């Protein structure tokens, strides 16, 4: 995500990348539900999102 580094994102977008990786990276097919409005606190933006784990797993290729 080098195009975002120009804007000085918090932790160089690391928090988002860890979340995306934990959910399966590019193979993740699950959608999240937003639980809050976008908030700005101490210079960073945040929103609360809930991801319900599908029975078939986080990724379309999961076999469980």
Long-range contacts (C-beta under 8 A, 24 or more apart in sequence): 10-44, 23-51, 23-58, 24-57, 24-58, 24-59, 24-62, 27-58, 27-59, 27-60, 27-61, 28-58, 28-59, 29-58, 29-59, 29-60, 30-54, 30-58
